[in-house]
Amino acid sequence: MIQVVAYDRRAAEREAIRSSLWKKIERLPEEDMEFREAGNSAELLTVIEEQSMPDLLYYEFLKGQPVTELRALRKRCENSLLMLIADAAVSPLEYLKPGIAPDSLLLRPFTGEMLSEINGEFVQTHLDRTEKEDGEKFMVETKSGKIFLPFPKIVYFEARDKKLFVRTADEEYPFYGTIDALGETLPAGFRRCHRSYIINTAKITRVDYTYNEIEMGDGIVVPVSRRYKKEFREIG
């Protein structure tokens, strides 16, 4: 779901943005759009307070307008991509101020073709950034879609019943593969402790060599085999 907020005093322009943006997003597999709009500052504040931080934020900037509101909005939505909407006659010196740094510009007058091109670039920038962030996560294919798990939240991986399972503190997700191949793709900090387990060493709270177990916190315990005991001596 791509979250969008468009602040523009012209209703027709907001609709043009929505329509053009949707034509880009509807072509993307497994993507949808939530589009919220505002025609004045009060509506914008309400939308921002009611909605989770938008992925894409459109903001109309008028000639001679103070940058106070925009700067506060930029700080509040620091992780949003910002597109400024302004007349071509407005000097960039008015809005290119410290703490604002727009990611894109939509200058009036613009045609539908221009809007389509700029929106396409805007969406692609969002997708590229999301892909980079997802690269720091582990992706699991489920019946309901893809799930991206941040590596720090993963407790362990287990080979069981001809499947692999990734375990967080609260959930477990099955997927297909081999534990040997998986071990070659994981970041540093994930180590084999058993023929069926790869654990996140950052989650270890205690190694019990008497019972050949590793405590991972939250009541989670995994086995450690004789083959891998020596590797965990410095931890236990």
C-alpha positions in Angstrom: 0.0 0.0 0.0 1.4 3.4 -1.1 0.2 6.1 1.2 -0.3 9.5 -0.5 -1.3 13.0 0.8 -1.9 15.8 -1.7 -2.2 19.4 -0.4 -3.4 21.6 -3.2 -5.9 24.5 -3.1 -7.2 23.5 -6.5 -9.6 20.6 -6.4 -9.2 19.9 -10.2 -5.4 19.7 -9.7 -5.7 17.2 -6.8 -7.9 15.0 -9.0 -5.5 15.2 -11.8 -2.7 14.1 -9.5 -4.8 11.3 -8.1 -5.8 10.0 -11.5 -2.3 10.2 -13.0 -0.7 8.6 -9.9 -3.2 5.7 -9.9 -2.4 4.9 -13.5 1.2 4.4 -12.4 0.5 2.4 -9.3 -2.3 0.1 -10.7 0.3 -1.4 -13.0 2.5 -2.5 -10.1 1.9 -6.1 -8.9 0.7 -6.3 -5.3 0.5 -2.6 -4.9 -2.5 -0.4 -4.0 -2.9 3.3 -3.1 -4.5 5.2 -0.3 -5.0 8.8 -1.5 -5.9 11.6 1.0 -6.3 15.2 0.0 -6.4 18.6 1.6 -7.5 22.0 0.2 -6.3 24.1 3.1 -3.9 24.1 6.0 -6.5 22.9 8.5 -7.5 20.0 6.4 -3.8 19.1 5.8 -3.2 19.0 9.6 -6.2 16.8 10.1 -5.1 14.4 7.3 -1.6 14.1 8.7 -2.8 13.5 12.2 -5.3 10.8 11.2 -3.1 8.9 8.7 0.2 7.1 9.2 3.1 9.0 7.6 2.6 9.2 3.8 5.1 7.7 1.4 4.4 10.4 -1.1 3.6 14.0 -0.1 2.4 16.7 -2.5 2.5 20.3 -1.2 1.4 23.5 -3.0 3.7 26.4 -2.4 2.6 29.9 -3.3 4.6 32.9 -4.2 5.5 34.9 -1.1 4.3 32.2 1.3 6.3 31.8 4.5 8.1 28.5 4.7 7.2 28.0 8.4 4.4 25.5 7.7 6.4 23.7 5.1 9.4 23.3 7.3 7.4 22.0 10.2 5.6 19.5 7.8 8.9 18.4 6.4 10.3 17.8 9.9 7.2 15.9 10.9 7.1 13.8 7.7 10.9 13.4 7.4 10.6 9.9 5.8 8.1 11.0 3.2 9.1 11.9 -0.4 8.1 15.5 -0.9 6.9 17.0 -4.2 6.5 20.7 -4.3 3.8 22.2 -6.5 4.6 25.8 -7.5 4.2 28.3 -10.4 7.2 28.5 -12.6 7.4 32.2 -11.8 8.1 31.4 -8.1 11.8 31.8 -7.5 13.4 28.5 -6.1 15.1 30.8 -3.6 11.7 31.0 -1.8 11.4 27.3 -1.1 14.9 25.9 -1.4 15.6 26.5 2.3 17.4 24.5 5.0 15.2 21.8 6.4 13.0 21.5 3.3 14.9 19.8 0.5 12.1 18.7 -1.9 12.6 15.4 -3.7 10.7 16.6 -6.8 9.1 19.7 -8.3 5.8 20.1 -10.3 5.9 23.4 -11.9 2.8 25.2 -13.4 1.6 25.3 -16.0 1.9 21.6 -16.6 0.3 19.3 -19.1 -1.1 15.8 -18.4 1.9 14.3 -20.2 4.3 16.3 -17.9 2.4 15.2 -14.8 2.5 11.6 -15.9 6.2 11.7 -16.5 6.9 13.4 -13.1 4.6 11.1 -11.2 6.3 8.1 -12.9 9.7 9.3 -11.6 8.3 10.0 -8.2 6.8 6.6 -7.8 10.0 4.9 -9.1 12.1 6.9 -6.5 9.8 5.5 -3.8 10.1 1.9 -5.1 13.9 2.2 -5.4 14.1 3.4 -1.8 11.7 0.7 -0.6 13.7 -2.0 -2.4 16.9 -0.8 -0.7 15.3 -0.9 2.7 13.9 -4.4 2.0 17.4 -5.5 1.1 18.1 -5.2 4.9 15.2 -7.5 5.6 14.4 -11.2 5.1 11.5 -11.8 2.7 9.1 -14.6 3.2 6.4 -15.6 0.6 3.1 -16.4 2.2 -0.4 -17.2 0.9 -1.4 -13.6 1.7 1.7 -12.0 0.1 5.2 -11.1 0.9 6.4 -10.4 4.4 9.6 -8.5 5.1 11.2 -9.2 8.5 14.0 -7.0 9.7 17.0 -9.2 10.5 17.3 -7.8 14.1 13.8 -9.2 14.9 14.6 -12.7 13.7 15.4 -15.1 16.6 16.3 -18.2 14.5 15.8 -20.3 11.4 14.8 -23.9 11.7 14.7 -26.9 9.3 11.7 -29.0 10.1 9.2 -31.2 8.2 11.0 -30.7 4.9 10.5 -26.9 5.2 12.4 -24.0 6.7 10.8 -21.8 9.4 11.8 -18.3 10.4 11.0 -17.4 14.0 10.5 -14.0 15.6 9.6 -13.4 19.2 5.9 -13.7 18.4 5.5 -15.4 15.0 6.8 -18.3 12.9 6.7 -18.4 9.1 7.3 -21.4 6.9 9.1 -21.3 3.5 11.0 -23.6 1.2 14.7 -24.1 0.8 17.7 -25.8 2.5 19.4 -24.6 5.6 22.8 -25.0 4.1 22.0 -22.7 1.2 20.2 -20.3 3.6 23.3 -20.0 5.8 25.4 -18.7 2.9 23.0 -15.8 2.3 22.5 -14.5 5.9 24.3 -11.5 7.3 27.1 -11.7 9.9 25.7 -12.5 13.3 23.7 -15.5 12.2 25.5 -18.7 13.1 24.7 -22.4 12.9 24.3 -24.1 16.3 22.7 -27.4 15.2 22.1 -29.2 12.0 18.6 -27.9 12.0 19.1 -24.4 13.5 20.7 -21.1 12.5 20.4 -18.5 15.3 20.7 -14.7 15.6 23.7 -14.5 18.1 22.5 -11.0 19.1 19.5 -12.6 20.7 21.5 -15.1 22.9 20.9 -14.5 26.7 22.6 -17.7 27.9 24.4 -20.9 26.7 23.8 -23.9 28.9 26.4 -26.6 28.1 25.0 -29.0 30.7 21.8 -29.3 28.9 23.1 -28.4 25.4 20.7 -25.5 25.1 20.9 -21.8 24.1 18.4 -19.4 25.6 17.3 -16.7 23.3 15.0 -14.7 25.5 11.2 -14.5 25.6 11.2 -18.2 26.8 12.7 -19.4 23.5 15.3 -22.2 23.8 17.1 -23.9 20.9 19.5 -26.9 21.0 23.3 -26.6 20.5 25.0 -29.8 19.2 28.4 -31.1 20.2 29.8 -30.1 16.8 29.0 -26.4 17.3 29.6 -26.1 21.1 33.1 -24.7 20.8 31.9 -21.8 18.6 29.8 -20.6 21.5 32.2 -20.9 24.3 33.0 -17.2 24.3 29.3 -16.3 24.5 28.4 -18.7 27.3 
